[in-house]
Amino acid sequence: MSLQQIIAIIIFLCTMGAIITGKVHNTVASLTGAACLVLTHILSIEDCVVAVDVDMQRLIKHILSPPFKVSI
């Protein structure tokens, strides 16, 4: 195993540990883990942009957005 693989595994386990224990919000833990992977040059910014699924983001946005408010 290379050093980058070991660091990636440690970051992953720390992120999953934070999510499982619930001491940190899932979003904060996930974004912190992703930022650590970018800062340690395990992932590049381009890899992160490619990994983002735009259609899934739109679906989640529409599901979580509040319903339209109708004023009379």
mmJSON file of the N, C-alpha and C atoms, coordinates in Angstrom:
{"data_MODEL":{"atom_site":{
"group_PDB":["ATOM","ATOM","ATOM","ATOM","ATOM","ATOM","ATOM","ATOM","ATOM","ATOM","ATOM","ATOM","ATOM","ATOM","ATOM","ATOM","ATOM","ATOM","ATOM","ATOM","ATOM","ATOM","ATOM","ATOM","ATOM","ATOM","ATOM","ATOM","ATOM","ATOM","ATOM","ATOM","ATOM","ATOM","ATOM","ATOM","ATOM","ATOM","ATOM","ATOM","ATOM","ATOM","ATOM","ATOM","ATOM","ATOM","ATOM","ATOM","ATOM","ATOM","ATOM","ATOM","ATOM","ATOM","ATOM","ATOM","ATOM","ATOM","ATOM","ATOM","ATOM","ATOM","ATOM","ATOM","ATOM","ATOM","ATOM","ATOM","ATOM","ATOM","ATOM","ATOM","ATOM","ATOM","ATOM","ATOM","ATOM","ATOM","ATOM","ATOM","ATOM","ATOM","ATOM","ATOM","ATOM","ATOM","ATOM","ATOM","ATOM","ATOM","ATOM","ATOM","ATOM","ATOM","ATOM","ATOM","ATOM","ATOM","ATOM","ATOM","ATOM","ATOM","ATOM","ATOM","ATOM","ATOM","ATOM","ATOM","ATOM","ATOM","ATOM","ATOM","ATOM","ATOM","ATOM","ATOM","ATOM","ATOM","ATOM","ATOM","ATOM","ATOM","ATOM","ATOM","ATOM","ATOM","ATOM","ATOM","ATOM","ATOM","ATOM","ATOM","ATOM","ATOM","ATOM","ATOM","ATOM","ATOM","ATOM","ATOM","ATOM","ATOM","ATOM","ATOM","ATOM","ATOM","ATOM","ATOM","ATOM","ATOM","ATOM","ATOM","ATOM","ATOM","ATOM","ATOM","ATOM","ATOM","ATOM","ATOM","ATOM","ATOM","ATOM","ATOM","ATOM","ATOM","ATOM","ATOM","ATOM","ATOM","ATOM","ATOM","ATOM","ATOM","ATOM","ATOM","ATOM","ATOM","ATOM","ATOM","ATOM","ATOM","ATOM","ATOM","ATOM","ATOM","ATOM","ATOM","ATOM","ATOM","ATOM","ATOM","ATOM","ATOM","ATOM","ATOM","ATOM","ATOM","ATOM","ATOM","ATOM","ATOM","ATOM","ATOM","ATOM","ATOM","ATOM","ATOM","ATOM","ATOM","ATOM","ATOM","ATOM","ATOM","ATOM","ATOM"],
"id":[1,2,3,4,5,6,7,8,9,10,11,12,13,14,15,16,17,18,19,20,21,22,23,24,25,26,27,28,29,30,31,32,33,34,35,36,37,38,39,40,41,42,43,44,45,46,47,48,49,50,51,52,53,54,55,56,57,58,59,60,61,62,63,64,65,66,67,68,69,70,71,72,73,74,75,76,77,78,79,80,81,82,83,84,85,86,87,88,89,90,91,92,93,94,95,96,97,98,99,100,101,102,103,104,105,106,107,108,109,110,111,112,113,114,115,116,117,118,119,120,121,122,123,124,125,126,127,128,129,130,131,132,133,134,135,136,137,138,139,140,141,142,143,144,145,146,147,148,149,150,151,152,153,154,155,156,157,158,159,160,161,162,163,164,165,166,167,168,169,170,171,172,173,174,175,176,177,178,179,180,181,182,183,184,185,186,187,188,189,190,191,192,193,194,195,196,197,198,199,200,201,202,203,204,205,206,207,208,209,210,211,212,213,214,215,216],
"type_symbol":["N","C","C","N","C","C","N","C","C","N","C","C","N","C","C","N","C","C","N","C","C","N","C","C","N","C","C","N","C","C","N","C","C","N","C","C","N","C","C","N","C","C","N","C","C","N","C","C","N","C","C","N","C","C","N","C","C","N","C","C","N","C","C","N","C","C","N","C","C","N","C","C","N","C","C","N","C","C","N","C","C","N","C","C","N","C","C","N","C","C","N","C","C","N","C","C","N","C","C","N","C","C","N","C","C","N","C","C","N","C","C","N","C","C","N","C","C","N","C","C","N","C","C","N","C","C","N","C","C","N","C","C","N","C","C","N","C","C","N","C","C","N","C","C","N","C","C","N","C","C","N","C","C","N","C","C","N","C","C","N","C","C","N","C","C","N","C","C","N","C","C","N","C","C","N","C","C","N","C","C","N","C","C","N","C","C","N","C","C","N","C","C","N","C","C","N","C","C","N","C","C","N","C","C","N","C","C","N","C","C","N","C","C","N","C","C"],
"label_atom_id":["N","CA","C","N","CA","C","N","CA","C","N","CA","C","N","CA","C","N","CA","C","N","CA","C","N","CA","C","N","CA","C","N","CA","C","N","CA","C","N","CA","C","N","CA","C","N","CA","C","N","CA","C","N","CA","C","N","CA","C","N","CA","C","N","CA","C","N","CA","C","N","CA","C","N","CA","C","N","CA","C","N","CA","C","N","CA","C","N","CA","C","N","CA","C","N","CA","C","N","CA","C","N","CA","C","N","CA","C","N","CA","C","N","CA","C","N","CA","C","N","CA","C","N","CA","C","N","CA","C","N","CA","C","N","CA","C","N","CA","C","N","CA","C","N","CA","C","N","CA","C","N","CA","C","N","CA","C","N","CA","C","N","CA","C","N","CA","C","N","CA","C","N","CA","C","N","CA","C","N","CA","C","N","CA","C","N","CA","C","N","CA","C","N","CA","C","N","CA","C","N","CA","C","N","CA","C","N","CA","C","N","CA","C","N","CA","C","N","CA","C","N","CA","C","N","CA","C","N","CA","C","N","CA","C","N","CA","C","N","CA","C","N","CA","C","N","CA","C","N","CA","C"],
"label_alt_id":[null,null,null,null,null,null,null,null,null,null,null,null,null,null,null,null,null,null,null,null,null,null,null,null,null,null,null,null,null,null,null,null,null,null,null,null,null,null,null,null,null,null,null,null,null,null,null,null,null,null,null,null,null,null,null,null,null,null,null,null,null,null,null,null,null,null,null,null,null,null,null,null,null,null,null,null,null,null,null,null,null,null,null,null,null,null,null,null,null,null,null,null,null,null,null,null,null,null,null,null,null,null,null,null,null,null,null,null,null,null,null,null,null,null,null,null,null,null,null,null,null,null,null,null,null,null,null,null,null,null,null,null,null,null,null,null,null,null,null,null,null,null,null,null,null,null,null,null,null,null,null,null,null,null,null,null,null,null,null,null,null,null,null,null,null,null,null,null,null,null,null,null,null,null,null,null,null,null,null,null,null,null,null,null,null,null,null,null,null,null,null,null,null,null,null,null,null,null,null,null,null,null,null,null,null,null,null,null,null,null,null,null,null,null,null,null],
"label_comp_id":["MET","MET","MET","SER","SER","SER","LEU","LEU","LEU","GLN","GLN","GLN","GLN","GLN","GLN","ILE","ILE","ILE","ILE","ILE","ILE","ALA","ALA","ALA","ILE","ILE","ILE","ILE","ILE","ILE","ILE","ILE","ILE","PHE","PHE","PHE","LEU","LEU","LEU","CYS","CYS","CYS","THR","THR","THR","MET","MET","MET","GLY","GLY","GLY","ALA","ALA","ALA","ILE","ILE","ILE","ILE","ILE","ILE","THR","THR","THR","GLY","GLY","GLY","LYS","LYS","LYS","VAL","VAL","VAL","HIS","HIS","HIS","ASN","ASN","ASN","THR","THR","THR","VAL","VAL","VAL","ALA","ALA","ALA","SER","SER","SER","LEU","LEU","LEU","THR","THR","THR","GLY","GLY","GLY","ALA","ALA","ALA","ALA","ALA","ALA","CYS","CYS","CYS","LEU","LEU","LEU","VAL","VAL","VAL","LEU","LEU","LEU","THR","THR","THR","HIS","HIS","HIS","ILE","ILE","ILE","LEU","LEU","LEU","SER","SER","SER","ILE","ILE","ILE","GLU","GLU","GLU","ASP","ASP","ASP","CYS","CYS","CYS","VAL","VAL","VAL","VAL","VAL","VAL","ALA","ALA","ALA","VAL","VAL","VAL","ASP","ASP","ASP","VAL","VAL","VAL","ASP","ASP","ASP","MET","MET","MET","GLN","GLN","GLN","ARG","ARG","ARG","LEU","LEU","LEU","ILE","ILE","ILE","LYS","LYS","LYS","HIS","HIS","HIS","ILE","ILE","ILE","LEU","LEU","LEU","SER","SER","SER","PRO","PRO","PRO","PRO","PRO","PRO","PHE","PHE","PHE","LYS","LYS","LYS","VAL","VAL","VAL","SER","SER","SER","ILE","ILE","ILE"],
"label_asym_id":["A","A","A","A","A","A","A","A","A","A","A","A","A","A","A","A","A","A","A","A","A","A","A","A","A","A","A","A","A","A","A","A","A","A","A","A","A","A","A","A","A","A","A","A","A","A","A","A","A","A","A","A","A","A","A","A","A","A","A","A","A","A","A","A","A","A","A","A","A","A","A","A","A","A","A","A","A","A","A","A","A","A","A","A","A","A","A","A","A","A","A","A","A","A","A","A","A","A","A","A","A","A","A","A","A","A","A","A","A","A","A","A","A","A","A","A","A","A","A","A","A","A","A","A","A","A","A","A","A","A","A","A","A","A","A","A","A","A","A","A","A","A","A","A","A","A","A","A","A","A","A","A","A","A","A","A","A","A","A","A","A","A","A","A","A","A","A","A","A","A","A","A","A","A","A","A","A","A","A","A","A","A","A","A","A","A","A","A","A","A","A","A","A","A","A","A","A","A","A","A","A","A","A","A","A","A","A","A","A","A","A","A","A","A","A","A"],
"label_entity_id":["1","1","1","1","1","1","1","1","1","1","1","1","1","1","1","1","1","1","1","1","1","1","1","1","1","1","1","1","1","1","1","1","1","1","1","1","1","1","1","1","1","1","1","1","1","1","1","1","1","1","1","1","1","1","1","1","1","1","1","1","1","1","1","1","1","1","1","1","1","1","1","1","1","1","1","1","1","1","1","1","1","1","1","1","1","1","1","1","1","1","1","1","1","1","1","1","1","1","1","1","1","1","1","1","1","1","1","1","1","1","1","1","1","1","1","1","1","1","1","1","1","1","1","1","1","1","1","1","1","1","1","1","1","1","1","1","1","1","1","1","1","1","1","1","1","1","1","1","1","1","1","1","1","1","1","1","1","1","1","1","1","1","1","1","1","1","1","1","1","1","1","1","1","1","1","1","1","1","1","1","1","1","1","1","1","1","1","1","1","1","1","1","1","1","1","1","1","1","1","1","1","1","1","1","1","1","1","1","1","1","1","1","1","1","1","1"],
"label_seq_id":[1,1,1,2,2,2,3,3,3,4,4,4,5,5,5,6,6,6,7,7,7,8,8,8,9,9,9,10,10,10,11,11,11,12,12,12,13,13,13,14,14,14,15,15,15,16,16,16,17,17,17,18,18,18,19,19,19,20,20,20,21,21,21,22,22,22,23,23,23,24,24,24,25,25,25,26,26,26,27,27,27,28,28,28,29,29,29,30,30,30,31,31,31,32,32,32,33,33,33,34,34,34,35,35,35,36,36,36,37,37,37,38,38,38,39,39,39,40,40,40,41,41,41,42,42,42,43,43,43,44,44,44,45,45,45,46,46,46,47,47,47,48,48,48,49,49,49,50,50,50,51,51,51,52,52,52,53,53,53,54,54,54,55,55,55,56,56,56,57,57,57,58,58,58,59,59,59,60,60,60,61,61,61,62,62,62,63,63,63,64,64,64,65,65,65,66,66,66,67,67,67,68,68,68,69,69,69,70,70,70,71,71,71,72,72,72],
"pdbx_PDB_ins_code":[null,null,null,null,null,null,null,null,null,null,null,null,null,null,null,null,null,null,null,null,null,null,null,null,null,null,null,null,null,null,null,null,null,null,null,null,null,null,null,null,null,null,null,null,null,null,null,null,null,null,null,null,null,null,null,null,null,null,null,null,null,null,null,null,null,null,null,null,null,null,null,null,null,null,null,null,null,null,null,null,null,null,null,null,null,null,null,null,null,null,null,null,null,null,null,null,null,null,null,null,null,null,null,null,null,null,null,null,null,null,null,null,null,null,null,null,null,null,null,null,null,null,null,null,null,null,null,null,null,null,null,null,null,null,null,null,null,null,null,null,null,null,null,null,null,null,null,null,null,null,null,null,null,null,null,null,null,null,null,null,null,null,null,null,null,null,null,null,null,null,null,null,null,null,null,null,null,null,null,null,null,null,null,null,null,null,null,null,null,null,null,null,null,null,null,null,null,null,null,null,null,null,null,null,null,null,null,null,null,null,null,null,null,null,null,null],
"Cartn_x":[0.844,0.0,0.878,0.46,1.214,0.762,1.549,1.229,-0.091,-0.353,-1.616,-2.808,-2.705,-3.8,-4.052,-2.99,-3.135,-3.795,-3.367,-3.961,-5.434,-5.757,-7.153,-8.018,-7.491,-8.237,-8.45,-7.43,-7.565,-8.616,-8.581,-9.574,-10.973,-11.108,-12.407,-12.926,-12.063,-12.499,-12.87,-12.118,-12.454,-13.797,-14.008,-15.271,-16.444,-16.298,-17.372,-17.592,-16.521,-16.657,-17.435,-17.16,-17.888,-19.364,-19.65,-21.05,-21.768,-21.123,-21.756,-22.034,-21.079,-21.286,-22.31,-22.49,-23.477,-23.031,-21.751,-21.254,-21.133,-21.038,-20.937,-22.024,-22.612,-23.636,-23.023,-23.812,-23.331,-22.718,-23.353,-22.855,-21.496,-21.35,-20.07,-18.981,-19.274,-18.284,-17.887,-18.869,-18.585,-17.758,-18.147,-17.399,-15.996,-15.839,-14.512,-13.641,-14.198,-13.451,-13.038,-13.957,-13.63,-12.554,-12.664,-11.655,-10.288,-10.255,-8.982,-8.36,-9.195,-8.676,-8.1,-8.724,-8.211,-6.936,-6.933,-5.762,-4.533,-4.733,-3.604,-3.233,-3.886,-3.636,-3.913,-4.824,-5.262,-6.304,-7.154,-8.104,-7.789,-7.992,-7.835,-9.205,-9.188,-10.448,-11.218,-10.51,-11.172,-11.881,-11.247,-11.888,-13.166,-13.136,-14.32,-15.447,-15.103,-16.129,-16.754,-15.945,-16.464,-17.358,-17.046,-17.802,-19.186,-19.422,-20.708,-21.731,-22.817,-23.885,-24.927,-24.981,-25.843,-27.315,-27.691,-29.099,-29.544,-28.678,-29.024,-29.132,-28.261,-28.35,-29.679,-30.096,-31.385,-32.541,-32.503,-33.556,-33.634,-32.493,-32.475,-32.94,-32.537,-32.956,-34.472,-35.076,-36.529,-37.267,-36.695,-37.34,-37.306,-36.176,-36.008,-36.509,-36.806,-37.269,-38.692,-38.989,-40.342,-41.366,-42.589,-43.617,-43.867,-44.384,-44.651,-45.706,-45.506,-46.454,-47.431,-48.69,-49.72,-50.363,-50.299,-50.95,-52.183,-53.248,-54.518,-54.857],
"Cartn_y":[-1.189,0.0,1.237,2.193,3.431,4.361,5.399,6.354,7.066,7.379,8.048,7.162,5.884,4.968,4.882,4.864,4.807,6.08,7.23,8.51,8.552,8.081,8.077,7.189,6.05,5.149,5.794,6.458,7.134,8.235,9.035,10.103,9.508,8.421,7.766,7.251,6.584,6.036,7.141,8.235,9.363,9.98,10.118,10.681,9.778,8.483,7.547,7.486,7.566,7.57,8.772,9.937,11.151,11.039,10.422,10.261,9.256,8.148,7.092,7.559,8.262,8.71,9.829,10.575,11.647,12.906,12.986,14.18,15.369,15.085,16.122,15.845,16.892,16.719,15.994,15.157,14.36,15.213,16.328,17.198,17.769,18.209,18.786,17.724,16.527,15.451,15.091,15.002,14.644,15.707,16.965,18.042,18.176,17.951,17.994,16.865,15.679,14.556,14.81,15.369,15.681,16.759,17.77,18.834,18.278,17.362,16.749,15.959,15.265,14.523,15.461,16.615,17.585,18.237,18.603,19.284,18.385,17.077,16.151,15.68,16.243,15.95,14.492,13.873,12.522,12.628,13.637,13.958,15.343,15.515,16.852,17.516,18.802,19.541,19.012,18.679,18.159,16.837,15.975,14.711,14.958,15.956,16.281,16.821,17.655,18.221,17.124,16.205,15.106,14.187,14.027,13.116,13.648,14.928,15.523,15.192,14.577,14.223,15.343,16.112,17.289,16.897,15.817,15.397,15.015,14.351,13.989,15.229,16.204,17.457,18.153,18.186,18.814,18.084,16.755,15.969,16.255,16.25,16.513,17.933,18.883,20.269,20.388,19.725,19.812,19.072,17.998,17.261,18.073,18.716,19.419,20.858,21.398,22.783,22.861,23.921,24.069,24.286,23.905,24.109,25.598,25.886,27.278,27.848,29.071,29.741,30.535,30.289,30.977,32.009,33.245,34.297,34.782,34.945,35.376,36.76],
"Cartn_z":[0.0,0.0,0.0,-0.787,-0.837,0.296,0.508,1.564,1.279,0.008,-0.342,-0.024,-0.267,0.034,1.532,2.311,3.764,4.285,3.76,4.176,3.788,2.585,2.133,3.026,3.425,4.309,5.675,6.198,7.495,7.417,6.346,6.177,6.069,5.31,5.16,6.497,7.26,8.544,9.531,9.532,10.406,10.007,8.71,8.223,8.59,8.356,8.685,10.196,10.974,12.427,12.917,12.311,12.687,12.322,11.187,10.764,11.661,11.951,12.755,14.179,14.782,16.162,16.252,15.182,15.174,15.894,16.244,16.935,15.993,14.699,13.682,12.655,12.109,11.082,9.885,9.232,8.102,7.0,6.7,5.64,5.996,7.225,7.671,7.612,8.081,8.062,6.63,5.741,4.348,3.649,3.82,3.172,3.747,5.043,5.656,5.118,4.997,4.429,2.996,2.204,0.81,0.736,1.597,1.608,1.998,2.948,3.351,2.195,1.433,0.278,-0.775,-0.962,-1.93,-1.399,-0.116,0.452,0.516,0.636,0.651,-0.758,-1.763,-3.189,-3.542,-2.807,-3.162,-4.276,-4.197,-5.262,-5.797,-7.09,-7.662,-7.739,-7.946,-8.096,-9.299,-10.357,-11.558,-11.271,-10.472,-10.095,-9.303,-8.441,-7.639,-8.504,-9.464,-10.348,-11.199,-11.692,-12.506,-11.677,-10.398,-9.54,-9.174,-9.357,-8.994,-10.079,-9.677,-10.601,-10.574,-11.645,-11.697,-11.636,-12.305,-12.284,-10.873,-10.122,-8.748,-7.87,-8.105,-7.35,-7.608,-8.848,-9.18,-8.511,-8.524,-7.907,-6.41,-5.739,-4.297,-4.01,-4.837,-4.643,-4.74,-5.713,-5.88,-4.768,-4.288,-3.203,-1.908,-1.64,-0.379,-0.388,-1.558,-1.602,-1.066,-0.341,0.215,-0.9,-0.648,-1.672,-1.899,-3.07,-3.407,-2.476,-2.109,-1.222,-2.092,-1.876,-2.645,-1.734,-2.137,-1.345,-2.09,-1.339,-1.931,-1.435],
"occupancy":[1.0,1.0,1.0,1.0,1.0,1.0,1.0,1.0,1.0,1.0,1.0,1.0,1.0,1.0,1.0,1.0,1.0,1.0,1.0,1.0,1.0,1.0,1.0,1.0,1.0,1.0,1.0,1.0,1.0,1.0,1.0,1.0,1.0,1.0,1.0,1.0,1.0,1.0,1.0,1.0,1.0,1.0,1.0,1.0,1.0,1.0,1.0,1.0,1.0,1.0,1.0,1.0,1.0,1.0,1.0,1.0,1.0,1.0,1.0,1.0,1.0,1.0,1.0,1.0,1.0,1.0,1.0,1.0,1.0,1.0,1.0,1.0,1.0,1.0,1.0,1.0,1.0,1.0,1.0,1.0,1.0,1.0,1.0,1.0,1.0,1.0,1.0,1.0,1.0,1.0,1.0,1.0,1.0,1.0,1.0,1.0,1.0,1.0,1.0,1.0,1.0,1.0,1.0,1.0,1.0,1.0,1.0,1.0,1.0,1.0,1.0,1.0,1.0,1.0,1.0,1.0,1.0,1.0,1.0,1.0,1.0,1.0,1.0,1.0,1.0,1.0,1.0,1.0,1.0,1.0,1.0,1.0,1.0,1.0,1.0,1.0,1.0,1.0,1.0,1.0,1.0,1.0,1.0,1.0,1.0,1.0,1.0,1.0,1.0,1.0,1.0,1.0,1.0,1.0,1.0,1.0,1.0,1.0,1.0,1.0,1.0,1.0,1.0,1.0,1.0,1.0,1.0,1.0,1.0,1.0,1.0,1.0,1.0,1.0,1.0,1.0,1.0,1.0,1.0,1.0,1.0,1.0,1.0,1.0,1.0,1.0,1.0,1.0,1.0,1.0,1.0,1.0,1.0,1.0,1.0,1.0,1.0,1.0,1.0,1.0,1.0,1.0,1.0,1.0,1.0,1.0,1.0,1.0,1.0,1.0,1.0,1.0,1.0,1.0,1.0,1.0],
"B_iso_or_equiv":[0.0,0.0,0.0,0.0,0.0,0.0,0.0,0.0,0.0,0.0,0.0,0.0,0.0,0.0,0.0,0.0,0.0,0.0,0.0,0.0,0.0,0.0,0.0,0.0,0.0,0.0,0.0,0.0,0.0,0.0,0.0,0.0,0.0,0.0,0.0,0.0,0.0,0.0,0.0,0.0,0.0,0.0,0.0,0.0,0.0,0.0,0.0,0.0,0.0,0.0,0.0,0.0,0.0,0.0,0.0,0.0,0.0,0.0,0.0,0.0,0.0,0.0,0.0,0.0,0.0,0.0,0.0,0.0,0.0,0.0,0.0,0.0,0.0,0.0,0.0,0.0,0.0,0.0,0.0,0.0,0.0,0.0,0.0,0.0,0.0,0.0,0.0,0.0,0.0,0.0,0.0,0.0,0.0,0.0,0.0,0.0,0.0,0.0,0.0,0.0,0.0,0.0,0.0,0.0,0.0,0.0,0.0,0.0,0.0,0.0,0.0,0.0,0.0,0.0,0.0,0.0,0.0,0.0,0.0,0.0,0.0,0.0,0.0,0.0,0.0,0.0,0.0,0.0,0.0,0.0,0.0,0.0,0.0,0.0,0.0,0.0,0.0,0.0,0.0,0.0,0.0,0.0,0.0,0.0,0.0,0.0,0.0,0.0,0.0,0.0,0.0,0.0,0.0,0.0,0.0,0.0,0.0,0.0,0.0,0.0,0.0,0.0,0.0,0.0,0.0,0.0,0.0,0.0,0.0,0.0,0.0,0.0,0.0,0.0,0.0,0.0,0.0,0.0,0.0,0.0,0.0,0.0,0.0,0.0,0.0,0.0,0.0,0.0,0.0,0.0,0.0,0.0,0.0,0.0,0.0,0.0,0.0,0.0,0.0,0.0,0.0,0.0,0.0,0.0,0.0,0.0,0.0,0.0,0.0,0.0,0.0,0.0,0.0,0.0,0.0,0.0],
"pdbx_formal_charge":[null,null,null,null,null,null,null,null,null,null,null,null,null,null,null,null,null,null,null,null,null,null,null,null,null,null,null,null,null,null,null,null,null,null,null,null,null,null,null,null,null,null,null,null,null,null,null,null,null,null,null,null,null,null,null,null,null,null,null,null,null,null,null,null,null,null,null,null,null,null,null,null,null,null,null,null,null,null,null,null,null,null,null,null,null,null,null,null,null,null,null,null,null,null,null,null,null,null,null,null,null,null,null,null,null,null,null,null,null,null,null,null,null,null,null,null,null,null,null,null,null,null,null,null,null,null,null,null,null,null,null,null,null,null,null,null,null,null,null,null,null,null,null,null,null,null,null,null,null,null,null,null,null,null,null,null,null,null,null,null,null,null,null,null,null,null,null,null,null,null,null,null,null,null,null,null,null,null,null,null,null,null,null,null,null,null,null,null,null,null,null,null,null,null,null,null,null,null,null,null,null,null,null,null,null,null,null,null,null,null,null,null,null,null,null,null],
"auth_seq_id":[1,1,1,2,2,2,3,3,3,4,4,4,5,5,5,6,6,6,7,7,7,8,8,8,9,9,9,10,10,10,11,11,11,12,12,12,13,13,13,14,14,14,15,15,15,16,16,16,17,17,17,18,18,18,19,19,19,20,20,20,21,21,21,22,22,22,23,23,23,24,24,24,25,25,25,26,26,26,27,27,27,28,28,28,29,29,29,30,30,30,31,31,31,32,32,32,33,33,33,34,34,34,35,35,35,36,36,36,37,37,37,38,38,38,39,39,39,40,40,40,41,41,41,42,42,42,43,43,43,44,44,44,45,45,45,46,46,46,47,47,47,48,48,48,49,49,49,50,50,50,51,51,51,52,52,52,53,53,53,54,54,54,55,55,55,56,56,56,57,57,57,58,58,58,59,59,59,60,60,60,61,61,61,62,62,62,63,63,63,64,64,64,65,65,65,66,66,66,67,67,67,68,68,68,69,69,69,70,70,70,71,71,71,72,72,72],
"auth_comp_id":["MET","MET","MET","SER","SER","SER","LEU","LEU","LEU","GLN","GLN","GLN","GLN","GLN","GLN","ILE","ILE","ILE","ILE","ILE","ILE","ALA","ALA","ALA","ILE","ILE","ILE","ILE","ILE","ILE","ILE","ILE","ILE","PHE","PHE","PHE","LEU","LEU","LEU","CYS","CYS","CYS","THR","THR","THR","MET","MET","MET","GLY","GLY","GLY","ALA","ALA","ALA","ILE","ILE","ILE","ILE","ILE","ILE","THR","THR","THR","GLY","GLY","GLY","LYS","LYS","LYS","VAL","VAL","VAL","HIS","HIS","HIS","ASN","ASN","ASN","THR","THR","THR","VAL","VAL","VAL","ALA","ALA","ALA","SER","SER","SER","LEU","LEU","LEU","THR","THR","THR","GLY","GLY","GLY","ALA","ALA","ALA","ALA","ALA","ALA","CYS","CYS","CYS","LEU","LEU","LEU","VAL","VAL","VAL","LEU","LEU","LEU","THR","THR","THR","HIS","HIS","HIS","ILE","ILE","ILE","LEU","LEU","LEU","SER","SER","SER","ILE","ILE","ILE","GLU","GLU","GLU","ASP","ASP","ASP","CYS","CYS","CYS","VAL","VAL","VAL","VAL","VAL","VAL","ALA","ALA","ALA","VAL","VAL","VAL","ASP","ASP","ASP","VAL","VAL","VAL","ASP","ASP","ASP","MET","MET","MET","GLN","GLN","GLN","ARG","ARG","ARG","LEU","LEU","LEU","ILE","ILE","ILE","LYS","LYS","LYS","HIS","HIS","HIS","ILE","ILE","ILE","LEU","LEU","LEU","SER","SER","SER","PRO","PRO","PRO","PRO","PRO","PRO","PHE","PHE","PHE","LYS","LYS","LYS","VAL","VAL","VAL","SER","SER","SER","ILE","ILE","ILE"],
"auth_asym_id":["A","A","A","A","A","A","A","A","A","A","A","A","A","A","A","A","A","A","A","A","A","A","A","A","A","A","A","A","A","A","A","A","A","A","A","A","A","A","A","A","A","A","A","A","A","A","A","A","A","A","A","A","A","A","A","A","A","A","A","A","A","A","A","A","A","A","A","A","A","A","A","A","A","A","A","A","A","A","A","A","A","A","A","A","A","A","A","A","A","A","A","A","A","A","A","A","A","A","A","A","A","A","A","A","A","A","A","A","A","A","A","A","A","A","A","A","A","A","A","A","A","A","A","A","A","A","A","A","A","A","A","A","A","A","A","A","A","A","A","A","A","A","A","A","A","A","A","A","A","A","A","A","A","A","A","A","A","A","A","A","A","A","A","A","A","A","A","A","A","A","A","A","A","A","A","A","A","A","A","A","A","A","A","A","A","A","A","A","A","A","A","A","A","A","A","A","A","A","A","A","A","A","A","A","A","A","A","A","A","A","A","A","A","A","A","A"],
"auth_atom_id":["N","CA","C","N","CA","C","N","CA","C","N","CA","C","N","CA","C","N","CA","C","N","CA","C","N","CA","C","N","CA","C","N","CA","C","N","CA","C","N","CA","C","N","CA","C","N","CA","C","N","CA","C","N","CA","C","N","CA","C","N","CA","C","N","CA","C","N","CA","C","N","CA","C","N","CA","C","N","CA","C","N","CA","C","N","CA","C","N","CA","C","N","CA","C","N","CA","C","N","CA","C","N","CA","C","N","CA","C","N","CA","C","N","CA","C","N","CA","C","N","CA","C","N","CA","C","N","CA","C","N","CA","C","N","CA","C","N","CA","C","N","CA","C","N","CA","C","N","CA","C","N","CA","C","N","CA","C","N","CA","C","N","CA","C","N","CA","C","N","CA","C","N","CA","C","N","CA","C","N","CA","C","N","CA","C","N","CA","C","N","CA","C","N","CA","C","N","CA","C","N","CA","C","N","CA","C","N","CA","C","N","CA","C","N","CA","C","N","CA","C","N","CA","C","N","CA","C","N","CA","C","N","CA","C","N","CA","C","N","CA","C","N","CA","C","N","CA","C","N","CA","C"],
"pdbx_PDB_model_num":[1,1,1,1,1,1,1,1,1,1,1,1,1,1,1,1,1,1,1,1,1,1,1,1,1,1,1,1,1,1,1,1,1,1,1,1,1,1,1,1,1,1,1,1,1,1,1,1,1,1,1,1,1,1,1,1,1,1,1,1,1,1,1,1,1,1,1,1,1,1,1,1,1,1,1,1,1,1,1,1,1,1,1,1,1,1,1,1,1,1,1,1,1,1,1,1,1,1,1,1,1,1,1,1,1,1,1,1,1,1,1,1,1,1,1,1,1,1,1,1,1,1,1,1,1,1,1,1,1,1,1,1,1,1,1,1,1,1,1,1,1,1,1,1,1,1,1,1,1,1,1,1,1,1,1,1,1,1,1,1,1,1,1,1,1,1,1,1,1,1,1,1,1,1,1,1,1,1,1,1,1,1,1,1,1,1,1,1,1,1,1,1,1,1,1,1,1,1,1,1,1,1,1,1,1,1,1,1,1,1,1,1,1,1,1,1]
}}}
